[in-house]
């Protein structure tokens, strides 16, 4: 679908879980960012849904507090205009009892035909809410956004997928993975397909390893119940990291349109080799079990490092090294392509001196690391970095990933959303690990995780954590 320059049509945006953690941290701030950027429809309404009996005025005050804490504090005049479009429907929502949602939507629509339902709720609620939407006549031509993870197991995914497709068409479904909405993730395509210097080197002939590294300094105290039922494998590995690996490994699509881009992404995911549990290290940070809401004998992993193999002609034999975890030494989101050393007269080149890196954090940064001659009268080799801050690119107007993806939903552009065939393959790749999970190893908070994870990245080692030079972005 070509949405270049398109204007979203008038929309009622129904936000389920409107007072939950995800909505306040991501969805509501993103919606306001779209308003500030002038990217919302000319006419729109946002209807929050929840179990509580909250007035429209109270919900508006709640949203203003959320924006002050997690977004940008609204200017008074802009806030007044924004708040007039916010409504709340209490009493919950189910097949048996729609609460006040039907009445509030009917009032908010006032000539608006487009409905978008955003399910910012736990995965266990996806099926029942979808059935309730159909039962109460709210699915016709509507778009439905599902947060990750879409299912919590291979069998659970297939059951949920069947339940969703019983009542809506695939074209109405938007499975969100906010890593696909990041500026630098999208710049992977442009840098590769628009620059011959990189396109020619994008294969096993030149690349010896790919690292996708997303360490976090955060703990899980504010979402303990969700996290203990999910863990790092479901929260990050089978969602964000696998999808980013597909962005790196895909074959050139016929175009960057939604159908071609999705097809290329899902095709390469089908070439992911199922994970070998012997090539996976799990960890749990010291003190995790002392968190309120966590069982004293919990074996939930807060760290995962894995070696993934992509069985295509382009990437066969190249390890894709994936790592993420909580309470680690640094918060970063980095994709690194490590190149082979060239054949030639120069020997003993600096370690990891030929690297192309993408920081996915913020607006994104592209770093090119090269071996250079150190200035002086002797032939001493060193390493130098050249950074491109994508936020400073001329005429750029970066938006955060959630804002970008919500805007795409409003336009009906599914380019950056996952398809069920790709997700089915993802679960097949993860099944051996889920069926035979290694015992998590304890690691100190503030470290780089269990020491055993270092062996997965041998002999080059993990770039992040080697020294401060390796922090990009």
Secondary structure, 3 states (H helix, E strand, C coil): CCCCCCCCCCEEEEEECCCCHHHHHHHHHHHHHHHHCCCCCCCEEEEEECCCCCCHHHHHHHHHHHHHHHCCCCCHHHHHHHHCCEEEECCCCCCCCCCCHHHHHHHHHCCCCEEEEEECCCHHHHHHHHHHHHHCCCCCCCEEEECCCCCCCHHHHHHHHHHHHCCCCHHHEEECCHHHHCHHHHHHHHHHHHCHHHHCCCCCCCEEEEEEEEECCCCCHHHHHHHHHHHHHHHHHHHHHHHHHHHHHCCCCCCCCHHHHHHHHHHHHCCECCCCHHHEEEEEECCHHHCCCCCCCCCCCCEEEEEEEECCCCCCCCEEEEEEECCECCCCCEEEEEECCCCCCCCCCCCCCCEEEEECCCCCEEEEEEEEECCCCCCCEEEEEEEEEHHHCCCCCCCCHHHHHHHHHHHCCCCCCECHHHHHHHHHHHHHHHHCCCCCEEECCCECCCHHHHHHHCCCCCCCCCCHHHCCC
